[in-house]
Amino acid sequence: MISMDVRALLNLSMVQGIGPARLRALVSQFGDPESVLAAGEKELTSVEGIDRGLARRILSHQDFDKEIQVQLSRLNKWEARLVTFWDKEYPDNLKKIYDPPVMLFTRGSLLPSDKYSVAIVGTRNPTTYGKHVAEKFAAALTEQGIAVVSGLARGVDTLAHATTIRSGGRTLAVLGSGVDVIYPSENRRLADQLLMGGAILSEYYMGSKPDAVNFPRRNRIISGISLGTILIETDINGGAMITAGTALDQNREVFAVPGSVFEKKSRGTNKLIREGRAKLVEDISDVLEELKYKLKPILKSQVPQQQKVQLTIFEQKVFEALTEEPEHIDALGERCGLAISDLLVQLLSLELKGIVKQLPGKYFVKCV
């Protein structure tokens, strides 16, 4: 195992024209970043992809001393670490993708068990149905001891992280900014909670702003760390579709939750299913069945089968009247032909059975 000098590695990474691939090639050729910086122009140009111009820029590495000190100071201030491609702590799954990041700025802990992670991604503005599905899948993965990966964005990402934490599970957040720049800002508290039993990762320097160009590259890390990616509501041009594409390129499983044909936010997931690029999933058992051999070392129990809930005649009537969209109790009572007092009794029973959820304002929805 190579012992990396962080200052030397940062030096090399800051040279214009050196990306992850060239950085790996240089370290592979010379053994460590210090030896790269000590090499002459002729030696450097012997490495594939390194021309004379780039070699000369490497030789002037002392120009980055100030920027390097800023990074080291920020790492110290935020109790963050730089995990390199050559470190034992570097995620196993991520090493196997095309163009893996050479450096991961990390807050929190990375564990060997993270190789059994599953990602959940989706729209920033989910419907009530999408919210329920995100919470259901995140809680079910947690119950099986599987870490949940997402991007800390608004909507589905936030629900996936928050539900996992609430359920006592482990979750990893991959950012399109520095790990000291939480975006969106309203998720700072969530990030603090996440760090108590998970990790925040980024390949971007400390202090980096969440520029739009960063997120597609960020998405390849989300799918690259994970065994599979679950998509919950996304339009055809949504960011989650980029994650689905990177997962497919990495030969990882892609799962999509079907949605309404009338809902724009379901066009992406439905398209992936229709084209055969994603497996249709309705329950966590669909995901676990597909990944059961890879997950076998850590599964807490046999792959759960969805159990049929026993309902009374009146409960069945009320349940069939409900949909995944919120409905007020007055409208529901009118459609069911039940007095509000009688309807509340049935709804409470359905809530206790875990198949109906009450929302603020006396609205109710199915949650299966």
Backbone torsions as a table, in degrees:
resi	resn	phi	psi	omega
1	MET	NA	127.9	-179.0
2	ILE	-76.2	134.5	174.4
3	SER	-91.9	110.7	-173.3
4	MET	-85.2	136.9	170.3
5	ASP	-87.9	112.9	-173.4
6	VAL	-61.6	-43.0	-179.1
7	ARG	-62.0	-43.0	180.0
8	ALA	-66.7	-38.8	179.9
9	LEU	-67.3	-41.1	176.1
10	LEU	-62.7	-39.9	176.2
11	ASN	-52.8	-52.8	-178.3
12	LEU	-63.6	-41.8	-175.5
13	SER	-65.1	-24.2	-177.1
14	MET	-86.6	-7.1	178.4
15	VAL	-71.0	126.9	-179.5
16	GLN	-59.8	127.5	178.6
17	GLY	100.6	-6.6	178.4
18	ILE	-102.0	110.1	174.8
19	GLY	-101.4	-173.2	-178.9
20	PRO	-56.3	-41.7	-176.6
21	ALA	-65.1	-47.1	179.8
22	ARG	-68.0	-35.1	178.6
23	LEU	-64.4	-42.8	177.0
24	ARG	-64.8	-40.2	-179.4
25	ALA	-63.5	-41.6	-179.6
26	LEU	-65.2	-46.4	-179.2
27	VAL	-66.5	-36.0	178.1
28	SER	-63.8	-39.6	-177.8
29	GLN	-71.3	-42.5	-172.7
30	PHE	-102.2	-10.9	175.6
31	GLY	99.4	-35.0	178.3
32	ASP	-163.1	162.2	-175.9
33	PRO	-66.1	-30.3	178.3
34	GLU	-61.9	-40.0	179.9
35	SER	-68.7	-32.0	175.8
36	VAL	-63.4	-45.7	-178.0
37	LEU	-68.3	-23.9	-179.6
38	ALA	-89.0	-8.2	-176.2
39	ALA	-74.7	158.4	176.8
40	GLY	-89.9	172.7	-177.2
41	GLU	-60.8	-42.7	-178.6
42	LYS	-63.4	-41.2	179.3
43	GLU	-65.8	-40.7	-177.9
44	LEU	-65.6	-42.1	-177.8
45	THR	-71.6	-8.7	175.9
46	SER	-76.8	-12.2	178.9
47	VAL	-86.2	134.2	-179.5
48	GLU	-58.5	130.9	178.0
49	GLY	92.3	-3.7	-179.5
50	ILE	-108.6	108.2	178.0
51	ASP	-94.4	-178.3	-175.1
52	ARG	-64.9	-39.4	180.0
53	GLY	-61.4	-45.1	179.8
54	LEU	-68.3	-39.3	178.1
55	ALA	-59.5	-41.9	-179.5
56	ARG	-67.9	-34.5	176.7
57	ARG	-66.8	-36.7	177.0
58	ILE	-63.8	-39.0	-177.6
59	LEU	-67.4	-18.7	179.2
60	SER	-100.4	32.6	-174.8
61	HIS	-60.8	-20.3	-177.5
62	GLN	-64.2	-15.4	179.2
63	ASP	-64.5	-15.4	-173.6
64	PHE	-100.3	8.6	-176.1
65	ASP	-55.0	-43.3	-177.6
66	LYS	-65.7	-45.2	-179.6
67	GLU	-64.4	-37.4	179.5
68	ILE	-65.0	-42.2	180.0
69	GLN	-63.4	-36.0	176.3
70	VAL	-61.2	-44.1	-180.0
71	GLN	-64.4	-44.6	-179.4
72	LEU	-64.1	-37.9	179.1
73	SER	-66.4	-41.6	179.1
74	ARG	-67.5	-40.1	176.7
75	LEU	-57.2	-43.7	-179.9
76	ASN	-67.5	-44.0	-177.9
77	LYS	-61.2	-40.3	-175.2
78	TRP	-96.8	8.8	-179.2
79	GLU	52.9	41.8	179.7
80	ALA	-101.7	164.9	179.7
81	ARG	-133.4	159.3	175.6
82	LEU	-107.3	108.7	178.5
83	VAL	-97.2	122.5	-175.9
84	THR	-99.1	164.4	-179.7
85	PHE	-55.7	-27.3	-175.8
86	TRP	-93.2	-3.7	-179.0
87	ASP	-80.4	148.2	178.7
88	LYS	-61.2	-30.6	-176.6
89	GLU	-74.6	-17.1	-177.1
90	TYR	-60.1	133.9	-175.8
91	PRO	-57.6	128.7	-177.7
92	ASP	-57.6	-47.6	-176.8
93	ASN	-61.2	-37.1	-175.7
94	LEU	-69.1	-29.5	178.9
95	LYS	-63.4	-23.2	-172.0
96	LYS	-90.7	-4.1	-177.8
97	ILE	-86.6	166.7	173.8
98	TYR	-73.1	133.7	177.2
99	ASP	56.8	55.7	176.7
100	PRO	-69.0	149.4	177.3
101	PRO	-64.0	141.0	178.6
102	VAL	-76.5	-32.8	-177.6
103	MET	-126.5	138.3	173.0
104	LEU	-121.3	112.9	172.2
105	PHE	-75.6	126.2	-166.9
106	THR	-132.8	130.6	167.3
107	ARG	-115.3	140.0	-174.6
108	GLY	90.6	-162.7	-173.9
109	SER	-117.0	140.5	170.5
110	LEU	-103.3	133.8	-175.6
111	LEU	-121.1	153.6	175.7
112	PRO	-57.5	-32.3	-178.5
113	SER	-68.6	-10.5	179.4
114	ASP	-65.6	-14.2	177.9
115	LYS	-69.8	-8.0	177.2
116	TYR	-102.4	19.9	-177.2
117	SER	-74.5	156.9	172.5
118	VAL	-131.2	136.7	-178.7
119	ALA	-93.1	146.4	172.6
120	ILE	-126.8	122.0	-180.0
121	VAL	-137.5	163.3	179.3
122	GLY	173.3	-167.0	-175.3
123	THR	-65.1	154.3	175.1
124	ARG	-79.6	-11.4	-179.5
125	ASN	-131.2	69.8	-176.9
126	PRO	-70.0	153.1	171.5
127	THR	-74.7	174.1	176.0
128	THR	-57.8	-39.7	177.2
129	TYR	-59.9	-46.7	-179.7
130	GLY	-62.7	-39.2	178.0
131	LYS	-61.7	-45.4	-179.6
132	HIS	-62.5	-42.3	-178.3
133	VAL	-65.7	-43.1	179.4
134	ALA	-59.9	-44.8	179.5
135	GLU	-65.7	-41.7	-178.7
136	LYS	-62.8	-46.8	-177.1
137	PHE	-70.4	-40.2	179.6
138	ALA	-63.6	-43.5	179.5
139	ALA	-64.9	-39.4	-178.4
140	ALA	-68.8	-39.0	176.4
141	LEU	-63.9	-42.1	178.7
142	THR	-61.1	-40.2	179.7
143	GLU	-60.4	-29.4	179.4
144	GLN	-90.0	2.9	178.7
145	GLY	78.6	21.2	-178.4
146	ILE	-99.4	128.6	178.2
147	ALA	-70.9	143.9	-179.1
148	VAL	-106.1	127.1	-179.8
149	VAL	-107.7	138.2	173.4
150	SER	-158.5	-169.2	-171.1
151	GLY	-113.7	10.7	177.7
152	LEU	61.7	16.1	177.4
153	ALA	-77.0	171.1	175.4
154	ARG	-64.4	161.7	173.1
155	GLY	81.7	-128.1	-173.9
156	VAL	-58.8	-42.4	180.0
157	ASP	-58.2	-49.7	-179.5
158	THR	-59.5	-44.6	179.2
159	LEU	-62.5	-39.7	-179.9
160	ALA	-63.3	-47.2	178.5
161	HIS	-64.2	-48.9	-174.6
162	ALA	-63.6	-42.3	-180.0
163	THR	-65.6	-40.4	178.4
164	THR	-61.3	-45.8	178.9
165	ILE	-62.6	-45.6	-179.9
166	ARG	-62.0	-30.7	-179.0
167	SER	-87.3	1.4	178.1
168	GLY	82.2	21.8	-177.2
169	GLY	-101.2	-176.6	-178.5
170	ARG	-108.0	135.2	-179.7
171	THR	-139.6	145.9	179.8
172	LEU	-117.5	133.6	178.1
173	ALA	-114.0	127.0	178.5
174	VAL	-107.2	122.8	-173.8
175	LEU	-102.7	155.7	172.4
176	GLY	-100.7	23.6	178.1
177	SER	-142.8	-177.9	173.7
178	GLY	-66.5	154.3	-178.0
179	VAL	-69.7	-9.0	175.2
180	ASP	-97.4	3.3	179.1
181	VAL	-120.4	90.4	-176.9
182	ILE	-78.1	125.0	-179.9
183	TYR	-133.8	129.6	-1.5
184	PRO	-71.9	158.2	-173.9
185	SER	-63.1	-27.4	179.7
186	GLU	-68.3	-9.3	179.0
187	ASN	-95.9	13.0	179.8
188	ARG	-62.8	-42.3	179.0
189	ARG	-64.6	-41.7	177.4
190	LEU	-60.4	-40.1	178.8
191	ALA	-62.4	-41.4	178.3
192	ASP	-62.6	-41.7	178.6
193	GLN	-65.9	-40.1	-178.8
194	LEU	-60.3	-38.7	-175.9
195	LEU	-68.7	-15.9	180.0
196	MET	-68.9	-22.6	179.3
197	GLY	-148.9	23.2	-177.5
198	GLY	-151.9	-149.2	-177.4
199	ALA	-153.5	152.3	172.2
200	ILE	-116.6	130.3	-173.4
201	LEU	-127.8	152.1	171.9
202	SER	-162.1	149.4	173.3
203	GLU	-94.3	-1.6	-177.2
204	TYR	-91.7	147.3	-177.5
205	TYR	-56.5	153.7	173.5
206	MET	-55.6	137.0	179.8
207	GLY	87.0	-4.3	-179.0
208	SER	-66.6	135.6	178.8
209	LYS	-79.8	157.5	-178.2
210	PRO	-79.8	68.0	179.4
211	ASP	-69.9	146.6	-176.9
212	ALA	-57.5	-35.0	-177.7
213	VAL	-67.5	-17.3	-178.0
214	ASN	-76.1	-26.9	-168.0
215	PHE	-71.6	-37.8	175.7
216	PRO	-58.4	-40.5	177.4
217	ARG	-69.3	-37.5	175.0
218	ARG	-57.2	-40.7	-176.2
219	ASN	-62.9	-31.6	179.6
220	ARG	-67.4	-26.3	177.1
221	ILE	-76.1	-39.2	177.4
222	ILE	-57.1	-50.3	-179.3
223	SER	-73.6	-31.7	-177.3
224	GLY	-69.7	-33.0	177.9
225	ILE	-72.7	-26.8	-168.0
226	SER	-97.7	155.4	173.5
227	LEU	-75.8	-29.3	-179.4
228	GLY	-158.9	161.4	-178.7
229	THR	-125.3	129.3	177.7
230	ILE	-102.0	124.3	177.4
231	LEU	-101.5	127.6	179.3
232	ILE	-124.2	102.4	178.5
233	GLU	61.7	112.2	173.3
234	THR	-159.2	141.5	174.1
235	ASP	-75.4	170.1	-177.2
236	ILE	-59.6	-34.0	-178.7
237	ASN	-100.7	14.1	-178.4
238	GLY	-71.2	156.2	179.8
239	GLY	-61.0	-30.0	179.7
240	ALA	-64.4	-26.4	177.6
241	MET	-68.2	-30.7	175.4
242	ILE	-66.2	-41.3	177.7
243	THR	-62.5	-40.3	176.9
244	ALA	-60.8	-41.7	179.3
245	GLY	-64.2	-42.3	179.1
246	THR	-67.6	-36.5	178.0
247	ALA	-62.4	-43.5	178.9
248	LEU	-64.8	-41.2	177.8
249	ASP	-62.4	-31.0	-179.0
250	GLN	-88.3	5.3	-179.5
251	ASN	62.0	38.5	176.7
252	ARG	-105.8	158.0	-179.3
253	GLU	-72.5	141.7	175.2
254	VAL	-122.2	127.6	179.6
255	PHE	-119.1	140.4	-180.0
256	ALA	-132.1	134.5	177.0
257	VAL	-89.4	122.3	-178.4
258	PRO	-67.0	151.3	179.4
259	GLY	-134.5	179.3	-178.4
260	SER	-62.7	139.6	176.9
261	VAL	-70.3	-13.5	179.6
262	PHE	-94.3	-4.2	-175.1
263	GLU	-103.5	120.4	-179.2
264	LYS	-58.0	-35.5	-177.1
265	LYS	-70.6	-6.9	178.5
266	SER	-103.5	-1.1	-175.8
267	ARG	-64.5	-35.7	-179.7
268	GLY	-69.3	-48.8	-179.6
269	THR	-64.0	-42.9	179.9
270	ASN	-64.3	-35.5	179.1
271	LYS	-65.6	-43.6	179.4
272	LEU	-61.1	-40.9	178.8
273	ILE	-66.7	-46.2	-177.4
274	ARG	-61.0	-37.2	-177.8
275	GLU	-85.0	-1.8	179.3
276	GLY	75.6	16.7	-179.4
277	ARG	-89.8	-12.8	178.8
278	ALA	-138.9	148.3	176.7
279	LYS	-85.3	130.6	176.8
280	LEU	-68.4	127.8	178.3
281	VAL	-127.9	135.9	177.9
282	GLU	-116.0	-17.2	-175.0
283	ASP	-150.5	158.1	-178.4
284	ILE	-61.1	-26.4	179.1
285	SER	-61.7	-29.8	177.3
286	ASP	-64.9	-39.2	179.0
287	VAL	-70.2	-47.4	-176.7
288	LEU	-66.5	-32.8	178.3
289	GLU	-63.8	-40.1	-179.3
290	GLU	-71.1	-32.1	-175.3
291	LEU	-106.7	10.9	-169.0
292	LYS	-59.3	-34.8	-179.0
293	TYR	-72.5	-37.7	178.2
294	LYS	-73.4	-29.8	-177.6
295	LEU	-93.0	-6.0	-173.1
296	LYS	-50.3	-39.8	-178.2
297	PRO	-63.1	-21.3	-173.4
298	ILE	-121.3	-9.0	-178.3
299	LEU	-58.9	132.0	-177.5
300	LYS	-76.8	-21.7	-178.6
301	SER	-153.3	177.6	173.6
302	GLN	-62.0	155.3	178.8
303	VAL	-55.9	120.0	-175.7
304	PRO	-69.1	140.7	174.1
305	GLN	-102.2	137.8	-178.5
306	GLN	-65.0	121.8	-176.9
307	GLN	-92.2	142.3	179.6
308	LYS	-79.8	126.3	179.7
309	VAL	-82.8	130.6	178.5
310	GLN	-80.5	126.1	-178.2
311	LEU	-122.2	147.7	172.6
312	THR	-76.1	171.9	-179.9
313	ILE	-59.6	-43.5	-177.6
314	PHE	-71.1	-38.9	177.3
315	GLU	-63.1	-41.3	179.1
316	GLN	-62.1	-39.6	-179.7
317	LYS	-63.1	-46.1	-179.4
318	VAL	-67.9	-42.9	-178.1
319	PHE	-61.7	-42.1	-179.9
320	GLU	-68.1	-25.2	179.5
321	ALA	-77.3	-23.5	-179.1
322	LEU	-81.2	158.6	174.7
323	THR	-131.9	-173.7	177.3
324	GLU	-81.3	-1.3	175.9
325	GLU	-102.4	140.9	-176.6
326	PRO	-59.1	139.6	176.1
327	GLU	-135.4	135.4	-178.6
328	HIS	-72.3	148.6	-175.5
329	ILE	-61.3	-33.1	-179.8
330	ASP	-64.9	-45.1	179.5
331	ALA	-66.2	-38.5	179.9
332	LEU	-66.0	-42.8	178.7
333	GLY	-61.8	-38.6	179.2
334	GLU	-65.8	-40.6	-179.6
335	ARG	-71.5	-33.5	-179.2
336	CYS	-86.0	-13.7	-178.2
337	GLY	70.0	32.7	-178.8
338	LEU	-119.7	147.1	173.2
339	ALA	-66.9	150.4	-176.7
340	ILE	-58.3	-40.0	-179.7
341	SER	-62.5	-42.4	178.4
342	ASP	-69.2	-38.8	-179.9
343	LEU	-63.2	-40.8	179.5
344	LEU	-60.9	-36.8	178.4
345	VAL	-61.9	-45.9	-178.8
346	GLN	-67.8	-40.4	-180.0
347	LEU	-65.4	-38.8	177.5
348	LEU	-62.8	-41.6	178.8
349	SER	-64.0	-40.8	178.8
350	LEU	-67.5	-35.1	175.4
351	GLU	-63.0	-44.1	-179.4
352	LEU	-64.5	-27.9	177.5
353	LYS	-84.2	-2.8	172.7
354	GLY	79.8	18.6	-176.8
355	ILE	-117.1	-1.4	176.4
356	VAL	-136.4	144.2	179.2
357	LYS	-127.8	136.6	176.4
358	GLN	-92.3	134.0	178.0
359	LEU	-108.4	164.3	177.9
360	PRO	-55.8	145.0	178.0
361	GLY	84.7	19.6	-179.6
362	LYS	63.0	38.1	171.9
363	TYR	-100.6	148.4	-177.4
364	PHE	-133.8	148.2	177.3
365	VAL	-142.6	156.8	168.4
366	LYS	-70.8	149.0	175.4
367	CYS	-133.7	33.8	172.3
368	VAL	-128.4	NA	NA
